[in-house]
Amino acid sequence: MPNESNELWRRSSVFTAETPSVLLVDDEPAVLETLVHQLGHDYRVVTAPDGRAALAALAEHGPFAVVVSDMRMPHIDGIELLGQVRLRYPDVTRVLHTAQGDLPSAVSAINDGQVFRFLCKPCPTRELRGTVRDAVERHRLVSAEQEILDKTLRTSLQALFGCLELASPQAFARAGRIRDLVGALCGELGLDDVWEIEVAAMASQLGAVTVPPSVLEKLDRGQPLPDDEQKMITAMPDIAARLLEDVPMLETVVEIVRGIRPVRGPGRGVGRGAGERQSDPIVEAAVGVLRAAIEFEGFAGRGVGADKAVAALERQGGHDDAVLAALRRVRGIAQARESVRAFRIGELEVGMRIAEDVVAVNGPVLIGRGVRVTELLLERLTNYKHIVQLVEPVWVAVPDAPEADASGAGLAEAGLAGVDLSGVAA
């Protein structure tokens, strides 16, 4: 048996992309050789001599269906390793391979929910193969269930936000502008789980379905609100959280939405009341990004320029310096890449971005600013034009052609090629 760790064992079998992969971890080469002999004909097998090498193999050779780990190993023991696998790769089925004297620890690992089963050394081939077969099947079922949940979640969110678009085009457009800015900020800051923050950005406006259109129009224009109307706006995050709290897999999204609950007066932004600090640093970071994006959008609605808006956020306080620095960088890029021009409805093309609300002659907003033009949106605008008279021309933001600056360095040379900052400019 070769001595290299993390070696992929294919033996004489012919494997396909659907063949499950199994990671075997043990600090005894003879044990690994035996396990490979027992399992190598049925699975793609990767070996690792210790916990550190196992974590590297998971990142390099994954995805894996099953990890079979020894208990006593240097640096990281089996229980700690499988605990880390559980956190980093929760869909991977975990099996503990132990000596008889380690049974109390193995039982504890099972009771704590860290492992699927444990096997005693030396393990008969039939028992080992049966256990790994069951572990692979469990992984398949968990993965299939996760796929169904993901698809259901995506469909549910699309339907929910579709209802928001029909009920309040202005709120939907505002949510899209906030989401795009949040996505760009997360990219600048290197934050993970961006999808949850972006969903929270869209969800932050769901409560608009309970607010009269006249109040939403004032909010969108940055106009001051009387106390009774401000209470409607203040209640929006809680309404959105209640709408989402029973949806599976959105627990973090609900926490983020609740975290941006407005607690200040009109025009003074959103924030957190005394004693309402988030304990989860991931949620806290997401709330900070989303709060900055929402407040920046509020300034943009009042026609405040980007530089002045960021300066106002700095004076206002309560924002992370890194978030504001990222906001400055993002806004600078967006302004350099787009220009606003007037078009007739029939001249619009996919990829353009609505720069000002599209309204009917009699006043209602039909498409909010910041929405990206798609085939579906073009069809909707055409239908609107047949039914009601639209105010034309429509003001649209279009990407500028990349041009070299005074020093001859273009966007590609500056490392900005391919950066999608659509929807950031208000």
Order of alpha helices (4+ residues) and beta strands (2+ residues): beta-beta-alpha-beta-alpha-beta-alpha-beta-alpha-beta-alpha-alpha-alpha-alpha-alpha-alpha-alpha-alpha-alpha-alpha-beta-beta-beta-beta-alpha-beta
